[in-house]
Amino acid sequence: MDSGILHEYAIISEIVSTVIQEAEKHGRLLAVEEVLLEVGELVFLNPEQLSFSFDVVKKDTVLEGAKLTIHAIKARVHCTHCNYDGKMDYAEEEGWHYRLPVFTCPECNMGIDIVEGKECIVKTIRLILDDDISEEGGTCSN
């Protein structure tokens, strides 16, 4: 397996394990239909690699036919010095493979608190129960 996908594969393996544990708590479970994952941009997980890993890991499980939906969460920061609340700045240089986040305030150049953008959360699990569809939420940690 490509070493560039190992991070996403490890995260998805943990998520699939957690989803299976949660789903199996429902006695009439037939299958998992969909998993909604919220991923912050500062977690640096590639959505295509997450989807590929999900397709590999879900085989021969209750998630075999499940769809993975990924919602990207943009980074939002707050400055306690000037009270700025908004988007984070990024440094970009030709030849870099990533836009690197700048961890200072875009307004006053002081330190910032990250309000959003570090999360990796299983927001919704859509289950197919015996003649019933139900939703349960859960979380994963990164």
N, C-alpha and C positions, 0 to 999 in steps of 0.2 A: 504494500500500500504506500502511496506517495506520502512522504514525510510532511508535506504541506497540509495534508488533510487529517493528520493524526490528532490534532487538538480538537477539531470539530467532531471527529469520530468518538473520542473519549467523552466529550460533553453529551453527544446524542446517546451514547450507550447508557450513560447515567440517567438521562431523561427518559429513555424507553423503559429502563428498569423501574423507575419511579411511577411512570404512567401505568405499567402493568400491575404493580402493587396496588395502586389506587383503584384501577378498573376492576380488579379481581375482588374487591370488597363488596361488589354488587353481585348478589347471588344469581341473577338471571342474565348475566352478561353473555352476549353472543359475539360481539366484536367491538373494537374501537373504530369509529368512523373518521374522526378528525382530531388533531392536536393543534391548538393555537399557541404559538410560542412568541413571546415578546422579547426582542433582543436589542439591547442598547448598543449604540455605535462604538462606545468605548470598551466594549467587551472584545472587539476585534474578531468576531466570528463571521466567516464567509457564508452567506445564505445558500449559495449553490453547493458548497461543500457540506453544509448541514443537511440539505435535502438529499444529497447523494448518500451520506452516511446513514440518514434515517431509512432510506430504501434498503440499504444493506442490513442494518441491525434489526429491522422489523420483521424480516423473513422468519417464517415458522413460529410466529407469536400471534397473540390476539390482535396485534396491530397490523397484520399482514396487508390488509386492504385499506389501511388508514391513510389519510391525506395529512401532510404537514403544511400548516399555514404559518408564515413568519411575518410578523409586523416589526418593522425597524423603529426603534425609539431614538430620536435625535438627542444629542447631548444638550443639556440646559444647565447653566451655571449661575451662581449668585455671588456677588462680591459684598462682603461685610463692610468694606471700606467706603465705597461710593454708592452702594445699594443697587448696582447694576444687576439685572436679572434677564437672561436671554441666552442667545446662541454663544457657543464657544468659538474661539479663533483657531485656525489651523495653519501650520507652516507647510508650504509646498515647494518642492524643488524639482527641477527636471531630473528624471532618472530615479527618483524615489518611487517605491512601489506603494507607499502609503502616504496619506495626508496625516501629518503628525499633529496631535492636539497640543495647543499652547495653554499651559496651566496657570495663566495670569489673566487678569481682567482685561477685556478688550477696550474698556474706557479709561482706567487709571493705572493699569499694569501691576496692580497688587495681586495678592493671592486670592484664590476663588474656592468656593465650595461647589462640588458637583451635585446638582439637584436631580437630574435624570441622565440616563445614558450608560449606566453601569449594570443594568439589570439583565438577567436571563430568567424569564418567568414562564412556566407553563400556565397560561391564562385560562384556557378552557380545554377540557377533554370531552369530546362528544362520543357517547357510548351508544351502542345498539343493544338494547335489552330485549328480552323476550316480549315482542309486540309493543315496545316502548322505547322512546329516545329520551335520554336524560343528560344533563351536563353537570360536571363537577370541576372545581378549580383546584389547582395545586401550585407549588413552586419548586424551582430547582435552584441550586446555588452554584456559583462559579467561583 
